[in-house]
Amino acid sequence: MKFLEVSIIVEFEEDIYIARCPVIQGAFAEGETPEDAVKELVDVLKMILEYRKERKEEFPEDMIIDANKIITSLPIGMK
């Protein structure tokens, strides 16, 4: 199985969290918590990917990873 590796950004705006994937047009979602926003974004990304698959659109090779690798970034606060 292959996976798409994308960066996401979660921001707090006007009492709601917004998660977005800047490299995929239209990929954003809202939630009451950062976790909710990310979960919603995953659903949005799945819909976008399925749509693109149906249209036989390709993704850049550098965005595709195999199932043996998971990459994540975590924000660490510093003073």
N, C-alpha and C positions, 0 to 999 in steps of 0.2 A: 504494500500500500504506500502511496505517496501522499505527502502533505504540502500545503502551501505555507511558506514562512513569510509572515507579514508583521510589521510593527503596528502597535496600537497606542493610542494616546487617550488617557482618561482625564477629563477636566471637570471642575465644579463650576457651574454657571447658573446663576439665578435659582438657587435651591434645588438643582438637579444635576446629576452626573451625566456627562456626555462622553461616550467612547467612540472613537473613530479610527479608521484605518486610512491614513493619508495616501497610500499608493493605489487604492481601489476606489474609483469614483462611486459615490453614493453609499459608501460603507460607513454608516454611523448609527448609533442607537442611544437611547436615554434610559436612566434608571434612578431609583431613589438612593441606591448605594453604588459604589464603584463595581462591586460584584454583579449587581443586577444589570448595570450598563454593559459590562463585558459579556455576560450571558446573552443578552439581547443582540449584541454585536455579532457574536458567533452565529446566531440564527440568521441574521442579515447576510453575513458572509457566505453561509451555506446556500442561501437562496441565490445570491449573485453568482456563485461558482456554478450552481446547477444551470442557471440561465446561460452562462457563458459556455458551459459544456454542450448544451443543446444547440447552441449556435456554432459549435466547433471552433471557438476562439481559443488561442494558445496563451499560455502564461510564460513570462521570461524564465529560462532555465534556472537562473540564480535565485528564484523564489520557491523552487520546488526542492523538498528534502525527502529522504526516505523515512520509513516508520521507526527506524532505530535511533533517531535523533530528535530531541526536543530542545528548543532554545527559548529562553525567556529573559526578560530584564526586570529588575525590581528597583524602585526608587528607594534610596537610602538617604534619610535626612542627615545633614551635617550642620554643625554650628560654626 
